[in-house]
Amino acid sequence: MTLAPERRATPAPARPVRPTTGPLVDQFEFGLDAPICLTWELTYACNLACTHCLSSSGRRDPDELSTEECKALIDEFERMQIFYVNIGGGEPTVRPDFWELLDYAVAHHVGVKFSTNGFRITPERAAKLAATDYVDVQVSLDGATAEVNDSVRGRGTYDAALRAMANLRDAGMKDFKMSVVCTRHNIGQLDEFKAIADTYGAQLRLTRLRPSGRGADVWDELHPLPEQQRELYDWLVANGDQVLTGDSFFHLSAFAEDGQGALPGLNLCGAGRVVCLVDPVGDVYACPFAIHDRFKAGNVRDGAGATDFDTVWKHSELFTDLRSPQTGGACTKCSAYDSCRGGCMAAKFFTGLPLDGPDPECVKGNAASSLEARDRGGLPGTSQDHSHKGTVRNAPVPLTLMRRPPSGACDESPLVPGRSFG
């Protein structure tokens, strides 16, 4: 994989010609003129310290984009006709100008979905959100009970999430999202999650646990077991028309036989092709789950007091490389390759597996030997850590409920109707 410069994008050779006909997956593999979904980590500041935080958030970076730089970036998003921006962090609502930037984006026809832990979604804020077009809200909840949720998100976070959803429901907001990161401890709660979402008039969104940020430290303990992967797949096949996944689980499509039971989605890693991430200081990464120097394409600051995301997206050496035809490595010999395309790039990288090899959660078991042989001391780790250095008031508490074996048997695709915009 080609490495990109530290801060600015270097002009690269012309991109391969994108086909204009044929399956969407073949066209999108060569990249688009603008990302369909862009994730923007507005700040690394956070009032929590979730054990699986993919961006190792906690403390604000003093070099964050200013309010004016953020507005200039929104202007670029409008010019490029980016479909929508998924704002996260950190906790975006702790940034003092968050609501000002939200209003600015709406006024400039840039759709916004923002993720929140819910602590600051008061009845007054909920009413404002319910009355605002082009805005969606995603409330994080990683356990259907306080014991499971608070073990990874922190004390009181379960109650805060439910309170926020109640405020949004009472304000009349429809189809906001309840977002769940699937872990070893909550796979058995899928029905309960759906019931909670229905209670508050929310859409359930399930996402995959990625081993990035602090998530790399707990992945071995939290990622679903092989039999739970099958349980999750079966549940998605039965309930997928009512649940959003953002194409997180296309690696599970390898369970399908003869094309029956394949999960809807592109079944394609969209990193640098249809999605990317902009971090609080303007660095652009290929994937929201790969915040590491290896996947940095450039920076939106142009050095002259302006922003230039357009150049990074269209001409960075890293993105050009990602949009070139990929070999697929050993996975091309697998009968399930057309279903999973080798799985998640970020999951492979942060677990120390080769990027052209199988996904660490390959349902065919093709990564098992590589996982056993890897040098755990030589794993990449995060390029940056914004974790709190001191005590956090809402610190996670140890989980004891699910230390027994699981009772049940068993990663931005914004392109699939009914599922994609989750």
Protein Blocks (a to p, Z undefined) as FASTA:
>chain_A
ZZddfkbccdddddddddfedjfklmmmnopfbdfbdcddfbfcdfbdcfklcnlpabac
fkbccfklmmmmmmmmmmnopabdcddedjfklpmklmmmmmmmmmnopacddddehlmm
cfklmmmmmmpghiacddddfbfbfklmmmmnoghklmmmmmmmmmmmmnopahiacddd
ddfklmmmmmmmmmmmmmnopacddddddfehjllmmmmmmpccfklmmmmmmmmmmmmm
mcceklmmmmmmmmpgghiopacdjkiafehklgccddfkopacfbfklgcfklcgbdfb
gonopacfklmmmmpmklmmmmpccekimmlmpmklmmnnnpafklmmmnopafkbccfk
lcnlpmmmmmmmpcfklggbjabdcbdfbdcfklccddfklmpccfbdcfbdckbghklm
ZZ
